[in-house]
Amino acid sequence: MPSPIVPLADLDALLPERGALVGLDLGEKTIGVAVSDPDRRVATGVETILRKRFTDDAARLLALAGERRVVGLVLGLPLNMNGSEGPRAQSTRAFARNLSRITALPIGLWDERLSTAAVERELIAADASRRQRKAVIDQHAAIFILQGALDRLCRGTLP
């Protein structure tokens, strides 16, 4: 039976009281990966996976999840500015569906509009060169996505 894929608002009910979450920023060429602490307070970057085939990408993600005793996944859902779903959001949903077939971990979708742009601004403000930004932007976007989701889950004020 596939694992559930739900909006972030419904993820909390599927999770145990404690346990780390993995946050993913899915790009066409890379996947930024971040993980939380078991109390779900702070997101930390783990790595950037160079995308190959789904099976290879999923195997690496699930290996990371196993190493860190993860209890759930948060995928950034790149909605359009008007809230509609374009090709990238559809691609993310397809990735989530495929992943749900090979793991029991619940998957939450979190609106990630402008996460990469926000991270890019932060890195520019920190005077990171283009090369430095390129090397870390996906991982930092995953941190941004996961931290936003953790903050919402912690507050318990999801709509």
MOUR-V948287 format. One record per residue. N is the residue number from 1. RES is the residue in three letters. NEAR is the number of other ideal C-beta (glycine too) atoms within 12 Angstrom. Layout:
# MOUR-V948287
n->N res->RES near->NEAR
n->N res->RES near->NEAR
This chain:
# MOUR-V948287
n->1 res->MET near->8
n->2 res->PRO near->17
n->3 res->SER near->25
n->4 res->PRO near->24
n->5 res->ILE near->31
n->6 res->VAL near->28
n->7 res->PRO near->27
n->8 res->LEU near->39
n->9 res->ALA near->20
n->10 res->ASP near->20
n->11 res->LEU near->34
n->12 res->ASP near->28
n->13 res->ALA near->18
n->14 res->LEU near->25
n->15 res->LEU near->29
n->16 res->PRO near->19
n->17 res->GLU near->11
n->18 res->ARG near->16
n->19 res->GLY near->25
n->20 res->ALA near->33
n->21 res->LEU near->50
n->22 res->VAL near->48
n->23 res->GLY near->52
n->24 res->LEU near->54
n->25 res->ASP near->47
n->26 res->LEU near->44
n->27 res->GLY near->30
n->28 res->GLU near->16
n->29 res->LYS near->16
n->30 res->THR near->27
n->31 res->ILE near->38
n->32 res->GLY near->41
n->33 res->VAL near->44
n->34 res->ALA near->45
n->35 res->VAL near->38
n->36 res->SER near->39
n->37 res->ASP near->21
n->38 res->PRO near->20
n->39 res->ASP near->17
n->40 res->ARG near->34
n->41 res->ARG near->18
n->42 res->VAL near->20
n->43 res->ALA near->38
n->44 res->THR near->24
n->45 res->GLY near->30
n->46 res->VAL near->33
n->47 res->GLU near->28
n->48 res->THR near->29
n->49 res->ILE near->31
n->50 res->LEU near->18
n->51 res->ARG near->25
n->52 res->LYS near->14
n->53 res->ARG near->12
n->54 res->PHE near->23
n->55 res->THR near->15
n->56 res->ASP near->15
n->57 res->ASP near->28
n->58 res->ALA near->30
n->59 res->ALA near->18
n->60 res->ARG near->27
n->61 res->LEU near->39
n->62 res->LEU near->28
n->63 res->ALA near->19
n->64 res->LEU near->32
n->65 res->ALA near->34
n->66 res->GLY near->18
n->67 res->GLU near->16
n->68 res->ARG near->27
n->69 res->ARG near->19
n->70 res->VAL near->36
n->71 res->VAL near->31
n->72 res->GLY near->45
n->73 res->LEU near->50
n->74 res->VAL near->53
n->75 res->LEU near->48
n->76 res->GLY near->47
n->77 res->LEU near->38
n->78 res->PRO near->34
n->79 res->LEU near->24
n->80 res->ASN near->17
n->81 res->MET near->12
n->82 res->ASN near->8
n->83 res->GLY near->12
n->84 res->SER near->15
n->85 res->GLU near->20
n->86 res->GLY near->17
n->87 res->PRO near->14
n->88 res->ARG near->24
n->89 res->ALA near->25
n->90 res->GLN near->18
n->91 res->SER near->23
n->92 res->THR near->34
n->93 res->ARG near->26
n->94 res->ALA near->20
n->95 res->PHE near->33
n->96 res->ALA near->36
n->97 res->ARG near->22
n->98 res->ASN near->24
n->99 res->LEU near->36
n->100 res->SER near->27
n->101 res->ARG near->20
n->102 res->ILE near->23
n->103 res->THR near->29
n->104 res->ALA near->20
n->105 res->LEU near->38
n->106 res->PRO near->33
n->107 res->ILE near->45
n->108 res->GLY near->42
n->109 res->LEU near->36
n->110 res->TRP near->45
n->111 res->ASP near->29
n->112 res->GLU near->38
n->113 res->ARG near->25
n->114 res->LEU near->19
n->115 res->SER near->39
n->116 res->THR near->31
n->117 res->ALA near->18
n->118 res->ALA near->23
n->119 res->VAL near->33
n->120 res->GLU near->23
n->121 res->ARG near->18
n->122 res->GLU near->20
n->123 res->LEU near->27
n->124 res->ILE near->17
n->125 res->ALA near->11
n->126 res->ALA near->14
n->127 res->ASP near->10
n->128 res->ALA near->19
n->129 res->SER near->12
n->130 res->ARG near->13
n->131 res->ARG near->10
n->132 res->GLN near->15
n->133 res->ARG near->23
n->134 res->LYS near->20
n->135 res->ALA near->19
n->136 res->VAL near->30
n->137 res->ILE near->32
n->138 res->ASP near->38
n->139 res->GLN near->34
n->140 res->HIS near->39
n->141 res->ALA near->42
n->142 res->ALA near->45
n->143 res->ILE near->39
n->144 res->PHE near->38
n->145 res->ILE near->48
n->146 res->LEU near->45
n->147 res->GLN near->34
n->148 res->GLY near->34
n->149 res->ALA near->42
n->150 res->LEU near->36
n->151 res->ASP near->23
n->152 res->ARG near->25
n->153 res->LEU near->33
n->154 res->CYS near->21
n->155 res->ARG near->16
n->156 res->GLY near->14
n->157 res->THR near->11
n->158 res->LEU near->21
n->159 res->PRO near->10
